[in-house]
Amino acid sequence: MTDLGNRKGSAAVTAAAVIVVIYGMQMAKVLLVPFLIASFLALITVRPMLWLQQKRVPSFLAALIIVSAIMLLLAILGIILGSSIADFTAALPVYQARLEVMVAGVIDFMVEHLNVDESMESLGDMIDVGWAMGFAATILNSLKAVLTNTFLIIFTMIFMLLEVSSVATKVEAAFGRSAESLQRPRAFLQNLGRYLGIKTIVSIATGVCAGILTSMIGLDFPLLWAMLAFLLNYVPTIGSIIAAVPAVLLALVQLGPGAAGATAIGFAGINIAFGNFLEPRLLGYGVGISPLVVFVGLFFWGWVFGPVGMLLSVPLTMTLKLALESDAGTRWIAILIGSERDAVYALKKRATEQD
């Protein structure tokens, strides 16, 4: 009974600690979000910096070159998108009102001419048809808010890049671990950096194609739809769908059903080409996480860190999985949230150890 009571007490303390940490992260997200963005930017750019170092470029100069390029890109994005985001946010109530009028007209027509039950009218009042547009505005305004912390992100990223070459030596000196013991975390970080790098390239291509599509169709704010497609491509499974919905609704309000259909078909073609064919071939492997956990993690990290947490949900969940795998007491959780391939590997390893 004593052992059982101790285990229950330990589980209760652990659960309480987890809840405190989660709420602590949520309260400190103003500071944590720029740090997370800097961390993942550093993971994406560490390979180019190491390549420059191999070309005998000094570490500080290599980091400065990489960071200067990112600063230039962020400055251009801030200049181009700043006014467009403000204009779209100001025009959003007008678009939402038009959309609500159109939906109300369709419901009235169905009730009067198609003998549809009148409860459809109350259903129409319950559905917020402009939610997708409002969500798009929230994502874009969150991006604008993040860009105001550019200098904090950039300086954090510089110091992270400068620490890359000395991390292994410091860990070995501090904890007495050999280079071989760091092989698994190093491989994970390399895979995570590769995943983020390829995902970024595919997301850029997706955003460019979405911008060209919406510009050719004649939608207002094509740069915003390009940026939204780029950002939400980081969100697995449903991100591309969420990115397409506001553009389709705007096409319906602004240009009519034909343009809305063309926009939907165009976004579907872009997502199929990049998401179903190009990206899997470039990556060559999955993210090592259960699809259900990816979906739940999307909402969990979004609740903790806001829209930026949704964009970084997969890297954050992968990092959490690495932390759980590093301890024997929590490794079973890592297996449960991992992919089927990880579970099969764990079974084979256990069978080998028993033999």
N, C-alpha and C positions, 0 to 999 in steps of 0.2 A: 504493500500500500504506500509505503514511503517513497519508493522509486516512482510509482505511478503519479503520486502527488507532486514529486519534483519535476517530472516530465511535463505535467500539466502547468505547473507554475512557470517553467522555462518557456513553454509555448505561449503562455499569456504575456510574459515579459517581451518575448520576441515580437508578437503581434502588436503590442502597444508601441514598441520601438519603431516598427515599420510604419505605423500610422503617424507617429510623431515626425518621422523623416519625410513622409509624403507631404504632410501639411507644411512642414518646414520648407521643402522645395517649392511648394506652391506660393508661400508667402515671400520667398526670396527670389521669385522668378525674374524680377527686374534686373537682378545681378546675374542670375544663373543663365538666362537666355543668351545674352551676349557672349558669355564664356563658352556655352555649348556651340554656338555658331562659330566662334574662333577655333574651337577644338576640331570641328569637322572640316572647316576650311584648311586647317593645318594638315589634317589627314589627306585631303585631296591634293595639296600642293607640296607635300614632303618629297614625293618622287621627283618632280621637276627640280626641286632644290638640291637633292642628292645628285641628280644628273649634272647640275651646274658645278657642284663641288668636285665631281669626277673630272670635269674640264678645268680643274685647278682654279676655280673661282672661290675666293675666301667665303667662309660661312656667313659672315655678316652681310657681305655684298650680295651673295646669292639670296638670302632671306629678304634683303631690301628690294632686289629686283622683282621677286615674286609678289611681295606685299604691295609694291608700287603699281604693278599691273592690276592687282585686285582693287586697290584704291581708285585707280583711273576708271575701272569698269563700274564700281559702285557710284562714283561721282557722275558718270554719264547716265546711269540708270536713275539716279536721284533727280537730275535735271530734266530728263525726258519724261519720267513718270510722275514727278511731283505734281505738276499742274493738271495732268490727265486724271490722276486719282481724285484731285479736288473737284474737277469738273464733273466726273462721273458720280461722285458722292452727292454733289448738289443736284444733279439731274435724276438721281435714283428715285425719289418720290414720284416724279412725273411718270417714269417708266412703270413703276409698280402700280400706279393708279390706272394707267392704260391697260395693263395686263389684267387687273381685276375687273375692269369694265368688259374686256373681251371674254373672260371666263364666265362672268355673270350672264352675258348675252348668249353664250353657248348653252349654259344650263337652262335659261329661260326657253330657248328654242327646243331643247330636248323635252322639257316639261309640257310645252304647248302642242308640239307637233308629233312627237314620238311616243306620247303617252307614258313618259317616264314618271316614276313616283315623285311627288312633290318634296319628299324628304331630301331630294338632290339639292334643293335650294339651301336648306340648312347645312348640308354637307359642304357646299361651296363656301358658305360663310365660315366654316370651321377650318378650311384649308387655306394656308397662307401661300398664295401662288407666287408672291414676290420674295419668298424666303431665299431662294437660290441667288437672286441678285443681291440681296442684303448680305448673304454669306460671302459672296465674291468681294463686296465692298469691305467687309471685315478683314478678309485675308489681305487685300491690297493695302488697307490702312495699317495693318499690323506690320507689313513689310516697310511701309513708310516710317513707322515708329522705330523699327529696328535700325533703319539707315541713319537715324539721328544718333545712334550709339556707334557710329562707324569708327571713331578714333579709339574707343575702348576695345572694340573687336580687333582692330588692326594691331594695336600695341600688344594685346594678349597673344595674338597670332605670331607676332615677331619673336617674342620671348619663348613661345612653344617651339618654333622652328629652330631657334638657336640652341635649345636644350636637347634636340633629337640625338645628336652624335654622342652625348655624354650620359644619357639615361642608363644604359646598360652598365657602365662603369660605376655609377653612383649606387644603383640597386645592389650590385655585387658587393660593394664596399659597406653599404648600410646593413644588408640582411644576410650577407655571406652566401648568396646564391650564385651559382656558376652561370656562364652564358647559356649552357644547355637547358637549365631550368627555366629560362626566359623564352625558350624557343616557341612554346605554344602561344603565350600572349603576343609575341612578336608576329607570329604567323597570322593570328587573329586580326591584329591591327593592320597588317599588310592586306589581308583579304577585305577588311572593312574599308580601307582606303581605296582599294581597287573597285569595290562595289560602288562607293560614293563617286569615284572618278568617272566610271562608265555611266552611272546613273545621271551624273551631271551633263555629260556629253549628249546622251540620248534626250535628256530634258531640254537642253538648248535646241537641239534639232526639232523636237516636238513644238517648242514655243515659236521658233522661226516659221515652221510650216503653218501653225495656227494663226500667226500674225498675217502671213501672206494670204491665207484662205479668207479670213474675215475682212481684210483690206480689199480683196478682189470682189467679194460679195457686196461690199459697201457698208459694213456695219460701222457705227460710231466706236471710237476708242479701240482700234485694232491692236495698238501696242499693249493695252491693258489685258486683252484676251490672250495675247502672246505670253505676257508675263504670268498670267494665271495658269495657262497650260504648262509653262515651265515649272512653276512652283508645285502645282498639284500632281505633276508626274512623279514626284518623290513619294506621294501617298499611294501605297499599293492598292490594287484592285479597283477601288472606287474613286481614286483621285482624278483619273482622266474623265470619268463620267461627270463628276461634280464640276470640272472645268468646262465641260461642253454645255451643260444645262443653262447657265446664265447667258452665254452667247446665242444659244438657240432661242431663248425667250426674248432677248433683245431683237433678234432678227424677226421674230413673229410680230413684235410690237412696232418695230420701225419699218420693216419692208414687206411683211405679209407671210402667209403660210409657205409659199414657194421658196422664199429665201430661207425660212426656218428649216425646211426639209433639206435644202442644199447644205446648210451649215451643219445639220446633224449628220448627214452622209459624209461630209468632208472630215469632221472630227472623228467619226467612226473609222474612216479609212486611215487617218493619221495614227490613231491608237492601235489599230490592227497591225499596220506596217512596222511601227516602232516597238510597241509593247509585246506583240505576239511573235514577231519574227526577228527583228534586229537585236533587241535587248537580250533575249535568252541566248542567242548565239554568241554575243560578245561576252556575257557573263560566264556562260558555260556551267553554272551551278545555281542552286537556289540560295535563299538567304539563311537557310538552316533553322527556320522557325516555323512552327505550325501555322497554317493559314488562319485558323481560328484565333490564335494568339496575336497574329499580325492585325487582325480586324479589331480585337478587343484593345490591343495596345494603341491603336489609332485614337480611340476615344479616351483611353486612360491618360496618355501623354498630352492629348489636347486639353483635358480637364486640368492637368497639373501646370502646363506651360503655355496654354492658349494655342492659337493657330500655328505658331512656330513649332510647338510640340507635336502637332499632327504631321507637319512636314518632316520632322526628324524622328518619327515614331519607330521606324525600322532600325536605324542605327542605335537608338537608345535601347530598344529591346534586345538587340544583338549584344550590346555592351552589358546589359543586365544578365543575359545568359552566360557570358564569359565569367562574370563575378560569381554567379551561382555554381558554375562548373569548377571553380578554383577551390571550393571547400567540400570535403567529403560529406558533411552533414546536409548540404543543400544541393548536391549534385543530382539527386532524384528530381528536384524541381526543374533543373535545367533540361533533363531528359524529357519531362512531361511537356514543356513548352517548346521543345525542339522539333525538328522534322522527323519523319519516319526513318529516314536514313540514319540519323543520329541514334535512334532507338535500336535499330538493327546492329549498328556498330557496337553499342553498349552491351547487347546480348552476346555478340561474338567474343568481345573482350572478356566478359564474365565467364563464358564457357571455356575460353583458353586458360584463364587463371585457375579454374577448378580442375582442369586436366593437369 
